[in-house]
Amino acid sequence: MAGSTTDKARSAPGAGAHGAAELPSVIVTSYNLEVRDEDGFVGDKASRSAFIGHLDTLRTHLKRNGEDPLDGATAAIGKKELDALLKDGDAAEAALVLSAVEDFAQSLAFVIRRFARLKSWAEIARIVVGGGFRESRIGELAIARAAIILRVDGRDIDLVPISHHPDEAGLVGSAHLAPKWIFSAFDSLVAVDIGGSNIRAGIVELRQKKAPDLSKARVWASELWRHADEEPGRDEAIERLGKMLRAQIAEAEKKGLSVAPFIGIGCPGLVEPDGSIERGAQNLPGNWESSRFNLVDSVRELVPQIGGHDTEIVMHNDAVIQGLSEMPAMQDVENWGVLTIGTGLGNASYRNRETARKKR
């Protein structure tokens, strides 16, 4: 089972360990799985580029007969434009987009069937689908169609879109990494979501009076930097992140929030207990997998204290954290997972501690 981090994460459990399997409310049974078949990584069949590939293949067939209803390169057609074609395009345009949705849904169902063969995914009852592709009508339709395919196939798996906006889910999920003492003394915390194209930093308002289970937690404010447009070096990217964090914290404190001395960080790849990244960060600016670089230490140097207290940092895989944002809604099942559809396919699986105890 290539890419499984279960055994490694369990070697360093508990609050404060980076990339840990044992979190306050769940056990992360796997993440960043790199399942292969004869074509390569299985997850590549359910990425945004895979959808573009399906649409492009359909257009190629149509062009042979001079009937392609779309103009321009397929890769240049954005999600909003595709959604508009579904809603307002003529019949041929809408049918073409729907055909690509159908092909992608079949691919997504295939990937889920392949994941379900793995021990960590075999008992999963519900899968949350997040990532940027989900935040579109074509994404929602593809998820719903894949769910129907799996049901018809006799597989008792719920497939649901993530409820938070994907950009915010990657921040809100950090609240489920925080140690318990934070929740009795503070009303907000700092979160970072690092991706291959963007870095987002923000303040998560816990709103525990509205919901002690953090189901009402929300992003109070955030800043997005699209580093892919500027192609900075690694050190420049980290310096920019530090400025974003300090500005967010200062603004939150100015507005009267009690910000915890805690930063949750979501980052692509396999996260080591010491906060280093083993592999999977190749799309980030510069070399983040170097043995001489530690992201946690670098962030702590830039934000050593919050509110006069030493900063505590916990880092985990970005798909794990995005999935954790849905944890309050997953309490009626024992085993569940997340797939994040973007440049690639992020994945994680979980077992709820409390649900498992009730069944004993």
N, C-alpha and C positions, 0 to 999 in steps of 0.2 A: 504494500500500500504506500506508494511513493508520496512523499510530502506530508504524511501524517505527523502531527506534533504532539500527540496524546502522551506518549511515554516521556518525552522530554519535558513537557510542561509540568507533568506531575512530579518531576524531580525537585521542583521549587514551588510548592503550593502556598496559598495564603495571600491575604491582602498585602499589597506592596510589591509582590513578585511580578516582574514584567512577563507578559505572554503566558501567564499561569493558567492551568486548567481549572483549579479550584477558586472560584469567585464567590462573593458573599451569598448569592442566591442560586447560582447555577454551576454545573460542571461543564466546561467546554470539552466535549468528547473528541473533537477534531477541528482543524481549520487549515486553510491554504492547501487542501489536498490537490495533488498534481496527478490525476488519473490519466493514464494513457491508453490509446488503442492503436491500431495499425496506421491511423491518420495523424497521430500526434496527441496533444493534450485534448482530452474530451471536452473540457470547459470551453475551448475555443469555438466549439460548435454553437455555443449560446452566448456569444459576446455581441456587442453592437456591430462590430465589423462583420460578424456572421450574418446579421440581418441585411446589411448592405450587400453582402455577397449573394444572398438569395434574391434580392431585388435586382441586382445587376444581371444575374443569370437569366431571370425572366425577361428583362429588357433586351438582352442579347438575342434570345429566341424570337422575340417580337420584331426586332430590327431586320431579321432575315426576310421578313415578309413586309417590311416597311410600315409596321403598325405600332411602333413604340409611342405611347401617348405623352411621354415625358421628355423634357429637354435637359441638356447639360449632363455633366458627369454624375453618376449615382452618388459617389461619396460626398458631393457638394450639396446634396439635398438634405436639409436638416429635419429634425423631429417635428418642428412646428409646421414646416411646409408639408410634410407627409400627413400630419393630422388634418391640415386644411384640405388636402386632396380627398381625404376620407369624408370630410364634412361637406365641402363645397365643390369638389371636382366633378367632372362628368362621369358617366358610368364606367367608361374604359379606364380612366385614371384611378377611380376608387377601387375598381375590381383588381387592378394591378397591385395596388398597395395591400389589399386584403389577401391576395395570393401570396405575397411575401410574408405577411403576418402568419398565414397558415403554415408555410414552409418553416418559418422560425419556430412556431409553436411545436411542430413535430420534432425539431432539433432539441428544443428545451425539454420536451418530454423524454426524449432519448437520453439526454444527459442525466436527468433525474433517475431514470431506470438504472443507468450505469452506476450512479452514486449509491443507489439503494442496495447494491450488491455488497457494499462495504459494511463491515461490522458496526462502525460508528453511525451509519445512516440506516441500517436495516430496520430499526424500530421507530423511525421518525413518523409522526402522525401529521405534522403540519410544517410547511415550508413558507417562510416569508421571502418575498422577492423585492429587492431594493435596487439601488444603483440608478444612474442617470436615465437609463432606458425606460425604467418604470414610470418616470415622470412625463409620460406622453400617452395619448390615446392609443397609438399603435402598440405601446408597451403593455398597457392594461389589457387590450384585446388579446395579445399574444399570451399573457399570463392566464387569462380566463380560458382561452382555447386549449392551452396545455393542460389545465386542470381537468377539462372535459375529456381530453384524450386519455389521461391517466385513469379517470373514473371508468370510462368505457373499457379500459384495459383491465379493470378489476383491481386497481390499486387504491387502497383506502388512505389516500394522502390529500390533505387540504393544501391548496396552493393559493396564497393570498398576497396582494400587494402590500408593501410596507405602508403603515398609516401616516408616519411623519414624512414631510418632504425629504427625499434622499439626502440633500445637502445638510439638513438639520438632524437627521437620524444619526449621522456620523459624529455629531457633537453630543446630542442628548444621551446616547448610549454610554458615554463616559461616566454618567452619574452612577451607573451600576458597577463601576470599578472602584468607587470611592470607599474608604473605610467608614465604619459605622459612626465613629465619633464626629464626623463632619456634619451629620444630619441633625445633631442636637444643638449645634453651635452656630451654623451658618445657613444662609438661604440661597446660596448660589456657588458655582464653581467654574473653573476655567477648562475649556476643552479645545483640542486641536485635531483637525482631520487633514492628513497629508495624502495627496494623491499624485498620480503621474502627470496631471495637467495643472491642478490647483492645490493651494494650501488655504484652508479656512481655519480661523481662530475666533472663538466667541465665548460668551458668558451663558451658562445654562442656569436658568432660574428653576429651583427645585420644586417650589409650590407644594410643600408637604402638607400644609393645612387643607388644601383642596383634595389631596390624594397622597396618603402616606406611602403608597406603593410606587410612587414616582410616575404614575400614569399621566399626570398633568404637567410633568416637567416640560419646559420649552426653552427654545433659544431666545434669550432676552435681546441679544445683539450679537452680530458677527461681522467679520471682515473677510472678503475673499480676494486672494491674490492669484491670478492666473500666471504662474511662473513659466509655463510652456511658451508664452508669447515673448518672454524676455531672455530665456535660456541662460539663467545665472549659474555661477558655480555653487558648489555645496555650501561653502562658508558664507557666501553672499545670501543664499536662501535662508540659512539659519539666522543670520543677523536681521534679515527682514522679518522673519517669524518673531524674533524677540521684540522688535518694535511694535508689531501688531499686538502681541500679548500685553505689553506694558500699557499701550494705549487703551485696550479693552478693559483692563483692570482699573486703570485710573478713572475712566468714564463711569464704570459701574459703581465704584466707591463714591464718586462725586454725586451720583444719583441716589445714594443711600442704601445700596445693596451691601450685605455682609458677605464678602467673597471669601470662600475657604482657601486656605493655603495649599491648594491641590490643583494639579493639572493632569487631565486625562488626555493621552495622545493615541490616536489611531494612525497606523502606518502600514503600508503594504509589506508583505513578506513574513518570514519566520522570525519571531521576536524571541531573543534569548533572555534568560532570567536576569542578566545584568544590564539589559536595555540595548544591547547591540543587535544588529540585524544580520541574520545568517545569509539569507538569499531572498529574492523576490522584490528587491527595491531597485531593479535595473532601470525603471522608467523615471526615477527621481533625478533631480539635477546634480550631477557629480556622483562620486562613489560613496554611497551611504553604507556599504557593506565592508568597508575597510576595517581591519583589526585595530587601527589607530583612531577610529571615530566611534563615539558613543553619543547617540542622539539625546538620551536622557541627561547625561552629564552636560552636554552643550546647552540644552534648554535651561537647566538648573543654574548654570553660570550666568545666563542672561536674565533670569527671573529668580534670584536667590531667595527672595522673601515676598510674601503677600500679606498685607495688613500687619506687618511687624513679626510674622511667624515664618520659620523656615519652610520653604516650598517642598511639598511631597509630590512626586510624579509617579504615575503608573501608565505604562504603555502596553498596548496590545495591537493585534492585527486589525486593520480597518474594517474588514467584513465582520469580524467578531463584534466590534463595537457597534456597528450599524445594526446588527441583529439584536444586540442587547437593548436597544431602544424599544423593542417590541415585547420585552420580557413580561411586563404586567398583563398583556393580552394573551400570553401563552400558558397561563397557570392552570388551564383545564386539560392540558396534555402533559405527558411526562417527558417525551423526547421530541425535539423540534429542530429546525435548521433554518439557515438563511442562504440565499444566493443573491449576489449583487452583480447586476448586468451593466457593464460599462466597457472600458477598453478591453478588459478581460472578464473572466467570471470569478468573482470572489465567493468563498464558501466557508461556512462554519456550522457545527452541529452542537447541540446542548442537551443536557439532562437537568430538569428542575429538581433542586434538592427537596423542597417542601412537598411537591406532588409525589415524588418517589417515597417519601416517608409516610404519607397518608395511605399509600397502597400496601404498605407492609402490615 
